[in-house]
Amino acid sequence: MLTTTDDLRVKEIRELSTPDDVMREIPRTLTATRTVAASRNAIHA
């Protein structure tokens, strides 16, 4: 018995915004920039 079960929970497919679009719509704050930089440094340490 062959049953297709792919994508049973997918209601719709929408195009995602590009990173550039998101960065334009939601400007980064100094606090967020510092948090990301500190986190990346901690991971690479």
C-alpha positions as CSV (number, residue, x, y, z in Angstrom):
1,M,0.0,0.0,0.0
2,L,1.5,3.3,-1.1
3,T,0.4,6.5,0.8
4,T,1.7,9.9,0.1
5,T,2.4,11.8,3.4
6,D,4.6,14.7,2.2
7,D,3.5,18.2,3.3
8,L,0.4,17.2,5.1
9,R,0.8,20.1,7.6
10,V,1.8,22.7,5.0
11,K,-1.1,25.2,4.6
12,E,0.7,27.6,2.2
13,I,4.0,28.5,0.8
14,R,5.1,32.1,0.8
15,E,8.3,33.8,-0.4
16,L,10.7,34.9,2.4
17,S,12.1,38.4,2.6
18,T,15.7,38.8,1.8
19,P,18.2,39.6,4.6
20,D,18.6,43.1,3.0
21,D,14.9,43.7,3.1
22,V,14.7,42.7,6.8
23,M,17.6,44.8,7.7
24,R,16.0,47.8,6.0
25,E,12.6,47.2,7.7
26,I,14.0,46.6,11.2
27,P,17.1,48.7,11.8
28,R,19.6,47.1,14.2
29,T,20.3,48.8,17.5
30,L,23.7,49.4,19.1
31,T,22.7,46.9,21.8
32,A,21.8,44.2,19.4
33,T,25.0,44.8,17.4
34,R,27.1,44.5,20.5
35,T,25.2,41.3,21.6
36,V,25.8,39.6,18.3
37,A,29.5,40.6,18.2
38,A,30.1,39.4,21.8
39,S,28.2,36.1,21.1
40,R,30.3,35.5,18.0
41,N,33.5,36.2,19.8
42,A,32.5,33.8,22.7
43,I,31.7,31.0,20.2
44,H,35.0,31.4,18.4
45,A,37.0,31.6,21.6
